[in-house]
Amino acid sequence: MAIRTVQLTEEADPILDSMAESYGGDTNLALSELLIAHEAIESFLDEIESEKAAELIRQRDQSARDFAQGRTIPWDQIKLRNGL
């Protein structure tokens, strides 16, 4: 088992304490599980991105063409039109 000293932000500290409740108050176990879950999520997202790469590139390129040809509406106008 690796031992590290980490410093948490004021925002992160209570989140870790809250998560640790699910692990019998063990912050070490909670942090370890969080890191493992993060890696699994990143791998899953990489897999999806790889599978959808062609579609994502198509959408990016279409958006670039739309912007270049002036076929877009600024976000401020959309919000104004929709009362946001």
C-alpha positions in Angstrom: 0.0 0.0 0.0 1.3 3.4 -0.9 1.2 6.2 1.7 0.9 9.8 0.6 0.2 13.1 2.3 -2.3 15.2 0.5 -3.7 18.6 1.1 -7.3 19.2 0.3 -9.0 22.5 -0.5 -11.6 23.8 1.9 -14.2 22.8 -0.6 -12.9 19.2 -1.1 -12.4 18.3 2.6 -16.0 18.1 3.6 -16.8 16.2 0.4 -14.3 13.6 1.3 -15.6 13.4 4.8 -19.1 12.9 3.4 -18.0 10.2 1.0 -16.0 8.5 3.8 -19.3 7.9 5.7 -20.1 5.2 3.1 -16.8 3.5 4.0 -17.2 3.5 7.7 -15.5 6.8 8.1 -12.3 5.6 6.3 -11.1 8.6 4.3 -8.2 6.6 2.9 -10.6 3.9 1.5 -13.0 6.6 0.2 -10.2 8.4 -1.6 -8.8 5.2 -3.1 -12.3 4.2 -4.4 -12.8 7.7 -5.8 -9.6 7.5 -7.8 -10.4 4.0 -9.1 -13.9 5.2 -10.1 -12.3 8.2 -11.8 -10.1 6.0 -13.9 -13.0 3.8 -14.9 -15.0 6.8 -15.9 -12.1 8.3 -18.0 -11.6 4.9 -19.7 -15.3 4.7 -20.5 -15.4 8.2 -21.9 -12.3 7.5 -24.0 -14.0 4.4 -25.4 -17.1 6.4 -26.3 -15.1 9.2 -27.9 -13.2 6.7 -29.9 -16.4 5.0 -31.1 -18.0 8.3 -32.0 -14.9 10.0 -33.4 -16.2 10.3 -37.0 -19.5 11.9 -35.9 -17.8 14.3 -33.5 -15.4 15.4 -36.2 -18.4 15.9 -38.6 -20.2 18.0 -36.0 -17.1 20.1 -35.3 -16.5 20.7 -39.0 -20.2 21.6 -39.6 -20.1 24.0 -36.7 -17.0 25.6 -38.1 -18.6 26.0 -41.5 -21.7 27.5 -39.9 -19.7 30.1 -38.0 -17.6 30.9 -41.0 -20.7 31.5 -43.1 -22.5 33.5 -40.5 -25.3 31.0 -40.0 -25.2 31.2 -36.2 -27.1 33.2 -33.6 -25.2 34.6 -30.7 -26.1 33.1 -27.3 -27.2 36.5 -25.9 -29.8 36.8 -28.7 -31.1 33.3 -28.0 -31.5 34.1 -24.3 -33.2 37.4 -25.1 -35.7 35.7 -27.5 -36.5 33.1 -24.9 -36.7 35.3 -21.9 -33.7 33.7 -20.2 
